[in-house]
C-alpha cells in the first residue's frame, strides 16, 4: 500500500476523534479496535512518512499541537508509562532547585534568580595550546561559576557568590604579554515587577579582582539591570516549542561598574586610579530551523548570537567598544524545546519533554573585536571553541 493510502487511513482515524475532545485538547478515548488499527498503521509507515506526519500535524506555526490533533497521538503502545506532565514536573523541579551554575560571563548572572530561564545561555569555554618547538603552553579559560546560598521564589530575591575568570595563563610566564582577570563577587539580586508591564531584574555585586598570577589588586561594585517584556521577546520568550525559521529574543543590560585600581597586575589599568564605567550590553540570540523536521539534523540545533557593548569612562571621558558574533551547534543528545518536534514521539504519542542537558554542550565559531572592560585589552580574535553549561 502506498504512503498516501497510509496517510488516508490515519486521517480517517483522526476524524473519529470527537470534536469536543479536540476543543478541550485532551487525549481521545479509543476503542481497542481503533487503537489496534492505529498501532498497526503507524508500524507500517516509513521513517519519511512518520517525519511528514510529525511535520504536518505536530509542529504547526504558533500552535504546538496537543497529542489529540496528531496522528501519532492515538498510537499509545505503553499506557503504563509515566505521563509526560509528570516528566515535565520532575524536570521543572530539578531546574527550580538548581544552585550551582556554570555560565560564560556576567551577562548571564540572572540565572541565579531565575534558574529556569532561557535554555540557550552560553556555557564556559576553554582551550589548551602546546607549542613543542617553542616549548610553551597556553591555557585560555572563560567562565563564570556561581552558587546560590539563598533564593526566595515569592519575594523574588537571590544571593550568590560567584567567580569569573577570563584570559591566558602561559608557561613560561611573560608579564609583558600575558593578560587575565579573576573576579570574585557577591551577587545580590531582586526583581521590581510589573512597572508598566515590564519586569525589572537588578543585580548589585561588590567584588575583588586580581589575575591568574594573583598580582593585581582591584576592588569595585558592579550593578546590572535587565528588563523583561515577553510581548516584545525582550529578555526571553515563550515560543520555544513553536515552528519557526528563526526563533529569537533580545536583551538589554544597562550597567554601572565603579572600581579602584591599586595594582593593575596583568591588565592595562593604571595604578592607584579610579574608573567609572557607565554603559551596557545589547544582545540578540537566535535559533535557526526551530522545530522544522524537514532540515534533518539541523533542526533547532544551530544558534547565532550577536553582542555589542559600549561603556563610557566618566573619570576620563573616553569610551570603549566591544562586539562579538557567534555561530554554534548544540551537541546534546537529549531533547531541547528547539527540536522537540523533530524527534519521534514517546510511547504515549506525545512529543518528548525537554531536558536542560540537551543544550548544555555546543561547539561554536566566535569572532570578537574591541576592548575588554575587565582588562582594557584590545583584541581581534577568531576562534573555534567547545562550550559547556551547567
JOCORZI-V285264 format. One line per field, one symbol per residue. ss: DSSP state (h for helix, s for strand, l for the rest). Layout:
BEGIN
ss: ???
END
This chain:
BEGIN
ss: llhhhhhhhhhhhhhlllhhhhhhlllllllhhhhhhhhhhhhhllhhhhhhhhhhhllsllslllhhhlhhhhlllllllllhhhhhhhhhhhhhlllssssllhhhhhhllllllllllllssssssssllllsssssssssssssssssllllssssssssssslsssllllllllssssssssssssssssllsssssssssssssllllllssssssssssssshhhlslllllllllsssssssssssssssssssslllllllllssssssssssssssssssllhhhhhhlllssssssssssssllllsssssssssssssllllllhhhhhhlllllllllllllhhhhlssssssssssssllllssssssssssssll
END
